[in-house]
Amino acid sequence: MTEPSATLILFGATGDLAHRMLFPSLYNLLGDGLLPEDFLIVASGRTATDDEGFRKDVDDALQKFLPADRYDAEQAGKLCGMVIYSPVEAGNADQFRALADRVSGRMDKGISVYLSTPPALFAPTAQGLADAGLVGPKTRIAMEKPIGKDLASSKVVNDAIGALFAEESIFRVDHYLGKETVQNLLALRFGNMLFEPLWNANAIDHVQITVGETVGLEGRVSYYDGVGALRDMVQNHMLQILSIIAMEPPARFDSTAVRDEKVKVLRSLRPMDGDSVKAQSVRGQYTPGAVAGQIVTGYVDELGKPSDTETFVALKGYIDNWRWTGVPFYLRTGKRMPARQSEILIQFKPVAHSIFGKRGGGTGLEPNTLIIRLQPEEKIRLLIMAKEPGLDGVKLREVGLDVSLDHEFGGQRRRIAYERLLLDLLEGDPTLFVRRDEVEAQWVWIDSIIDGWKEAGMKPASYASGNWGPSSAIALIERDGASWHD
């Protein structure tokens, strides 16, 4: 077990993610007594301010983004007392030296660096830290996605960081892996005899993964256009979820064993080309419409210029291995959807022979379905067949067995995903972070789709805001005799 880092250097500390998620997460960890002794937070950004000015910003953020019943002025003051501010711009050696002076004598206690910055600054920031003498055997570095925009650029970023840090000291963040329900997938699969014997092509008809957002660009114009839904959501969050659903049982629950099995799945994804993308993918872009009763504008109106960037994508993928041969995995994500919804649906095959049929007015059988909801509420639902009460024959009806995690663990606070990830970073546990070979295997599949779109000349189809994408997305799954779970 590695020693916890006693210092956290946070780049991008003046940004939205730090204010909304990272400082509230650190506040909660402090309240639970989980931060190391003599803990120091070195906040850094391009804004010129001093320690007291930035501490006030942190306190304001805690009051704004924590639930009203969670904020405690004394605890907030204690956290703010751990914070110092050191302005740094990438390439400014003097500022990096000034930052190093502020953590002088703390290298032996361990340093964790968190890069909440644009990806173009990852390598220059890491190099600046190295030149200032802040990279050593007890230094770890965490990077927010995206890691590149394709396989080639991903390798450039990974090579630059890998030249300064060992792989076990590099923590690539995918905040979905910090969600309790995503981690519960591992418990559901490998902690229960009920599911694992059926978790294969013999019993499962297909899998659906949906991540729907009601928001549009929301201030992300400069980042999102030219990136799109495929790179922004599928390449990281959705493929990480898919890898956990489809992985083989690891030998043990540790970072090497778990990530070894995940990367095998990602390498088994069947690549697409100019022909297969026409039948197995849909691109969409939202136009004006209504979401939750509010009139909203279209993507090009928000952007202010024409664009071929997709805000919606639906895919039909295959994993070419023994466990999943022939089982389609349907992925769907988009902006301006009718609801904010992230869920996984496992559709089992029907029973081999129904003894009920339509006899006695029965309704026949529906195949079992397992629904795992990640957000907004976290719950697991299993749909099974049961007999309706009564004396007029055996009438069957589908009923749900629900496990609400919020209800079952109602006495426990619902945690921010970043609490888990920050704690694991400080403690040096990389299990819930993404390894280099995973990132690159993800990009191989994504690049095949992008190249296929270019070869086929596929442009985004329009869909009105407040709908589940273009009509072709419905056809993508319904021509296989299935339907999206909305």
Backbone hydrogen bonds, N-H to C=O, Kabsch-Sander energy under -0.5 kcal/mol:
donor,donor_aa,acceptor,acceptor_aa,energy
5,S,426,L,-2.6
6,A,109,K,-1.2
6,A,110,G,-1.0
7,T,110,G,-1.2
8,L,40,L,-2.7
9,I,112,S,-2.8
10,L,8,L,-0.6
10,L,42,V,-2.7
11,F,9,I,-0.7
11,F,114,Y,-2.6
12,G,44,S,-1.3
13,A,10,L,-0.6
13,A,44,S,-2.5
15,G,12,G,-1.8
19,H,15,G,-1.7
20,R,16,D,-3.0
21,M,17,L,-2.7
22,L,17,L,-1.8
23,F,18,A,-2.8
25,S,21,M,-2.0
26,L,22,L,-2.4
27,Y,23,F,-2.4
28,N,24,P,-2.1
29,L,25,S,-2.4
30,L,26,L,-2.4
31,G,27,Y,-2.2
32,D,28,N,-1.6
33,G,30,L,-1.6
34,L,29,L,-2.8
35,L,29,L,-0.5
39,F,36,P,-0.7
40,L,6,A,-2.1
41,I,82,M,-2.8
42,V,8,L,-3.1
42,V,40,L,-0.6
43,A,41,I,-0.8
43,A,84,I,-3.1
44,S,10,L,-2.5
49,T,47,T,-0.8
54,F,50,D,-2.4
55,R,51,D,-2.6
56,K,52,E,-1.8
57,D,53,G,-1.4
58,V,54,F,-2.4
59,D,55,R,-2.5
60,D,56,K,-2.6
61,A,57,D,-2.2
62,L,58,V,-2.4
63,Q,59,D,-2.1
64,K,60,D,-1.8
65,F,61,A,-2.9
66,L,62,L,-1.9
70,R,67,P,-2.3
71,Y,67,P,-1.2
76,A,72,D,-2.8
77,G,73,A,-2.3
78,K,74,E,-1.7
79,L,75,Q,-2.3
80,C,76,A,-2.8
81,G,77,G,-1.7
82,M,78,K,-0.5
82,M,79,L,-1.8
83,V,80,C,-1.4
84,I,41,I,-2.5
86,S,43,A,-2.8
88,V,45,G,-1.7
92,N,89,E,-2.3
93,A,91,G,-1.1
96,F,92,N,-1.8
97,R,93,A,-2.3
98,A,94,D,-2.2
99,L,95,Q,-2.1
100,A,96,F,-2.3
101,D,97,R,-2.1
102,R,98,A,-1.2
103,V,99,L,-0.8
103,V,100,A,-0.8
104,S,101,D,-1.1
106,R,103,V,-2.0
109,K,106,R,-1.1
110,G,107,M,-1.5
111,I,138,K,-2.2
112,S,7,T,-2.9
113,V,140,R,-2.7
114,Y,9,I,-3.1
115,L,113,V,-0.5
115,L,142,A,-2.9
116,S,11,F,-2.1
116,S,114,Y,-1.0
117,T,115,L,-0.6
121,L,118,P,-2.3
122,F,119,P,-1.6
123,A,119,P,-0.5
125,T,121,L,-2.2
126,A,122,F,-2.5
127,Q,123,A,-2.6
128,G,124,P,-2.3
129,L,125,T,-2.2
130,A,126,A,-2.2
131,D,127,Q,-2.8
132,A,128,G,-1.4
133,G,130,A,-1.7
134,L,129,L,-2.9
136,G,134,L,-0.6
139,T,136,G,-1.9
140,R,111,I,-2.5
141,I,169,S,-2.6
142,A,113,V,-3.0
143,M,171,F,-2.2
144,E,115,L,-1.6
145,K,173,V,-0.6
148,G,146,P,-1.0
154,S,150,D,-2.2
155,K,151,L,-2.2
156,V,152,A,-1.5
157,V,153,S,-2.1
158,N,154,S,-2.8
159,D,155,K,-2.8
160,A,156,V,-2.1
161,I,157,V,-2.4
162,G,158,N,-2.8
163,A,159,D,-1.4
164,L,161,I,-1.4
165,F,161,I,-2.1
169,S,166,A,-2.1
170,I,167,E,-1.7
171,F,141,I,-3.2
171,F,169,S,-0.5
172,R,170,I,-0.6
172,R,434,V,-0.7
173,V,143,M,-3.1
173,V,171,F,-0.6
177,L,174,D,-2.2
178,G,175,H,-1.3
179,K,176,Y,-1.3
183,Q,179,K,-2.0
184,N,180,E,-1.9
185,L,181,T,-0.8
185,L,182,V,-0.8
186,L,182,V,-0.6
186,L,183,Q,-0.8
187,A,183,Q,-1.2
188,L,184,N,-3.3
189,R,185,L,-2.4
190,F,186,L,-2.7
191,G,187,A,-1.8
195,F,192,N,-0.7
196,E,192,N,-1.1
198,L,195,F,-1.8
199,W,195,F,-0.6
199,W,196,E,-1.2
200,N,198,L,-2.1
201,A,323,R,-2.5
203,A,200,N,-1.0
204,I,200,N,-2.3
205,D,347,Q,-2.8
206,H,347,Q,-1.4
207,V,328,P,-2.0
208,Q,345,L,-2.7
209,I,330,Y,-2.7
210,T,343,E,-2.6
211,V,332,R,-2.5
212,G,341,Q,-3.8
213,E,334,G,-2.3
220,R,217,L,-1.8
224,Y,220,R,-3.3
225,D,221,V,-1.5
227,V,224,Y,-2.6
228,G,224,Y,-1.8
229,A,310,E,-2.1
231,R,227,V,-0.7
232,D,228,G,-2.6
233,M,229,A,-2.4
234,V,229,A,-1.5
235,Q,230,L,-2.2
238,M,233,M,-2.2
239,L,234,V,-1.6
240,Q,236,N,-2.2
241,I,237,H,-2.1
242,L,238,M,-2.6
243,S,239,L,-2.2
244,I,240,Q,-1.6
245,I,241,I,-2.3
246,A,242,L,-2.5
247,M,243,S,-1.4
254,D,252,R,-1.5
258,V,254,D,-2.5
259,R,255,S,-1.7
260,D,256,T,-2.2
261,E,257,A,-1.6
262,K,258,V,-1.8
263,V,259,R,-2.2
264,K,260,D,-1.2
265,V,261,E,-1.4
266,L,262,K,-2.1
267,R,263,V,-2.1
268,S,264,K,-0.7
268,S,265,V,-1.2
269,L,266,L,-0.8
270,R,318,Y,-2.8
277,V,273,D,-2.3
278,K,275,D,-0.8
279,A,275,D,-0.7
279,A,276,S,-0.6
280,Q,276,S,-2.1
281,S,277,V,-1.2
282,V,314,A,-2.2
284,G,312,F,-2.3
285,Q,461,A,-2.2
287,T,463,Y,-2.3
289,G,296,V,-1.8
290,A,465,S,-1.4
291,V,294,Q,-2.5
294,Q,291,V,-1.9
296,V,289,G,-3.0
299,Y,286,Y,-2.4
302,E,298,G,-2.1
303,L,299,Y,-2.7
304,G,300,V,-2.5
305,K,300,V,-0.8
311,T,284,G,-2.5
312,F,284,G,-1.7
313,V,333,T,-2.5
314,A,282,V,-1.9
315,L,331,L,-2.8
316,K,280,Q,-2.4
317,G,315,L,-0.5
317,G,329,F,-3.1
319,I,327,V,-0.5
320,D,268,S,-2.8
320,D,318,Y,-0.6
321,N,319,I,-1.8
325,T,321,N,-0.9
327,V,324,W,-2.4
329,F,317,G,-2.8
330,Y,207,V,-3.3
330,Y,328,P,-0.6
331,L,315,L,-2.4
331,L,329,F,-0.6
332,R,209,I,-2.3
333,T,313,V,-2.2
334,G,211,V,-1.3
335,K,311,T,-1.8
336,R,215,V,-1.4
337,M,213,E,-3.3
341,Q,212,G,-1.5
341,Q,339,A,-0.9
342,S,375,Q,-2.4
343,E,210,T,-2.4
344,I,372,I,-2.5
345,L,208,Q,-2.9
346,I,370,L,-3.2
347,Q,206,H,-2.5
347,Q,345,L,-0.7
348,F,346,I,-0.7
348,F,368,N,-2.3
349,K,203,A,-3.2
355,I,353,H,-0.6
359,R,356,F,-2.0
361,G,358,K,-1.5
362,G,359,R,-1.4
364,G,357,G,-0.7
369,T,383,L,-1.2
370,L,346,I,-2.5
371,I,369,T,-0.5
371,I,381,R,-3.4
372,I,344,I,-3.1
372,I,370,L,-0.5
373,R,371,I,-0.6
373,R,379,K,-2.8
374,L,342,S,-3.2
374,L,372,I,-0.5
375,Q,342,S,-1.5
379,K,373,R,-1.3
379,K,377,E,-0.6
380,I,403,V,-2.6
381,R,371,I,-3.0
382,L,401,L,-2.4
383,L,369,T,-3.3
383,L,381,R,-0.5
384,I,382,L,-0.6
384,I,399,V,-2.7
386,A,397,R,-2.1
388,E,395,K,-3.7
393,G,391,L,-1.3
395,K,393,G,-1.1
396,L,394,V,-0.6
397,R,386,A,-2.9
399,V,384,I,-3.0
401,L,382,L,-2.9
402,D,400,G,-0.7
403,V,380,I,-3.0
404,S,402,D,-0.5
405,L,378,E,-1.4
405,L,403,V,-0.7
406,D,378,E,-0.9
408,E,404,S,-3.3
409,F,405,L,-2.2
410,G,407,H,-1.6
412,Q,409,F,-2.1
415,R,413,R,-0.6
419,E,416,I,-1.6
420,R,416,I,-0.8
421,L,417,A,-1.5
422,L,418,Y,-3.0
423,L,419,E,-2.2
424,D,420,R,-2.3
425,L,421,L,-2.3
426,L,422,L,-2.6
427,E,423,L,-2.0
428,G,424,D,-1.0
428,G,425,L,-0.7
429,D,424,D,-2.6
433,F,430,P,-2.1
434,V,172,R,-2.3
438,E,435,R,-0.6
439,V,435,R,-2.1
440,E,436,R,-2.3
441,A,437,D,-1.9
442,Q,438,E,-2.4
443,W,439,V,-2.1
444,V,440,E,-1.8
445,W,441,A,-1.4
446,I,442,Q,-2.3
447,D,443,W,-3.3
448,S,444,V,-1.4
449,I,445,W,-1.4
450,I,446,I,-2.5
451,D,447,D,-2.7
452,G,448,S,-1.8
453,W,449,I,-2.6
454,K,450,I,-2.1
455,E,451,D,-2.5
456,A,452,G,-2.6
457,G,453,W,-1.0
458,M,453,W,-2.1
461,A,283,R,-2.6
463,Y,285,Q,-1.6
465,S,287,T,-1.8
466,G,336,R,-2.9
467,N,336,R,-0.6
467,N,464,A,-1.2
469,G,467,N,-1.3
473,A,470,P,-1.6
474,I,470,P,-0.7
474,I,471,S,-0.7
475,A,471,S,-1.8
476,L,472,S,-1.6
477,I,473,A,-0.8
477,I,474,I,-0.7
478,E,474,I,-2.5
479,R,475,A,-1.9
480,D,477,I,-1.4
481,G,478,E,-1.7
482,A,477,I,-1.5
486,D,484,W,-0.9
